[in-house]
Amino acid sequence: MTSQTTRLLFVRHGTATRMTEDLRDPPLAPRGREEAAETAAHLAALLAGRRPRLLASPLARTTETATIIGAALGLAPEPAPAFAEIPWTDGQPVVSRAADIKDWLGRGWGDMPAAQRAWAAGVVEAARGLSGLVVVVSHFVPINVLVGHARGSDRVLEFRPRPASVTIFTAGADGLAVESLGAEDESLFA
């Protein structure tokens, strides 16, 4: 890594417990804690001898994933609200959120509601504002926002990152580029 290159390692949170009307910010499921521990071990080996920043969306599942990763790296996660999940619409029940997200994944950003387009632009702006070596624990859609931006694509869905997978970006004078996509699977809500 040169002094002019920024390397961003975006980790999708581990599998969470099921979201309900009473629990809109679920913690990790036992499987999610195992996934986070495996990713933490991988990152500890990958980043041995280096000290990245560790950022996390403030939601429970990302904070818990980041805390597990931080323990392996000797770091405390910093809250990063810009990398939280795509915002809810006002008064949106959990059942319709799942349907809305599935619908949104088939669209281009130009066809999305204004609030979601503004949020996506904020994700890109926040990522472009980072420098050095940074691990960011985030969500399915923000990672897709950045992959699409790097590829020059308007699609909301670029790929399906599996829970606790690591997608790596580089940023420099030429902008944001995908170095490697994280492992994929068919999970959407994890």
N, C-alpha and C positions, 0 to 999 in steps of 0.2 A: 504494500500500500504506500503510495507516494503522499507527500504532504498536501498535494492538491486534490487527492481523491477521498471522497467520503464513501464509507461502506456501511450500508444499512441492512441489518439482519432482522426481518420481520417474522415473528413467530405467531402463528394462530394459536389461540388459547386451547387448552385441553378440553376434552369432552365435559360438558356441564350437566348438572341435574336438569330435569325438565322444567321449563318455564311455565308458570301458571298465572292466573289473574292475581293471586296473592303473593306470588314470588316472581317478579319481573326481572330480578337481577340474581340469577341462580349461581351458587358456588360450583366448584368442580365436583364431578362424580368421582368415585374411587378410581375408575378407569382413567379419568382425566388427570388425576394426581400421578398415576403411573406413567402416562404419556409425557407429562411435564418433567418428571424425573429422568426419563430416557432422553428427552431433548436437552435437559440441563447437563447431563453427562456428555452428550455429543458436543454441546457448545463449550463446555469446559476443556475438552480435548482440542477442539478447533481453535479456540482463542487462548490457549495456554501461553502464558508470558505477556499477554496484552490485557489492558484494562479498559473495556468499553464503558460507555454510559449504558444504563438499563432503564428504559422507559416503559410505562404500561398504561393502557386505557384504564380509567378508574373503576370499571365494572368489576364485580366480584370474581368472575371466572378468569379475567385477564390479570387482575392483581394477585390472585392465588397462584396462577401459572408463573408470573414474574417473581413471586417470592421464592418459589421452588428453584427457579433458574438462578436467582440472585444468591441463594445459599451456596450453590455450586460454584459461582463465580466470585464470591466474596463481595457482593454488591447489594445495596438496598435499591429497590425500584423507585423511580421518580414518577409521579402521576403525569400523564400526558393525555388530557381530555380530547385533544384534536384527533387522536387515533381510536376514539370510542366507536361503537357500532353505529350504523346509519340511524338517524333519529326517528323516533316514533312520530306518527301524526297525532294531532291533538285528540285525546279521548279514545285512541285506538285500543280495542281489546286484543289480548294475546292471540286469539284464534284468527282474527283478521290480519294481524301483523304477519303471521306465517304465510298467509295467502298473498298479501301485498308483496312480501319479499320474493316469493316465487314468481309473481307476475313481473316485478321489477327486473329480475335477472334475465328476462327475455327481451329487455328493451335496450335502447341506447340512452346515454345520459341526456341527450337533447329532448327525449320524450319523458323525462322524469319531472316530478313536481319541483318547483323552484327551491323549496327549502332543502331538498335532498341534493339538488345540483350545487347549491351554495356550500352545503356540508362537504361534498366531494372536492370542490375547489379548495376548501380549507385543509383537507387531508393532504392534498398535493403541496400546498403552500407550506404546511408544517414540515413535511418530509424534506422539501427543498431548503428549509431553514436549518436542518441538522448538519453537523460537520463531524469529521473524525470517524471513529468506529462506534456504532450505536446498535444495540439490540432493542427492538421495540416489540412488546407483546400486544397484539391487537386482535382483530376479528376478520372473518371471511370477506366482508364487503370492502373495508378499507384496503386490505391487501389487493383485492381486485381493482380498486380505483387506481392504485399505484402501478400495477402491471399494465392496465389499459393506458395510463398516461405515458409510461415508458415506451409502449408499443405504438403510440399515436392512434389508439383505438377509442371509439365512442361507446363500445359495448360495456354494459354493466358487468356481465359475467365473462371473465377471461379464462379462468380455470377454477378448479375445485380443490383448494388446499385442505389437506387432511388435518384433523386436530393435532396441535403441537408440531406441525411441520414448519420448516424454516425456508423462507424465500429471501434471496439476497439481491440487493440492488447496489449499484455504484452510482455516485453522483459526482460530476465534475463540470468543467466548462461546457461540455456538450449536453448537459442535462442529466436526467435520471435514466439509467439503463438496467435491465434485468440481467443479473449475472447468472442466477439459477433459480428455477421455480422449486417450491417445496413439493414434497410428495403429495399426490392427489388421491382422492377417493370420492365416492358419491355422496358423502355426508354434507348436508346443508346446514342443519341445525344441530350443533354439537355443543 
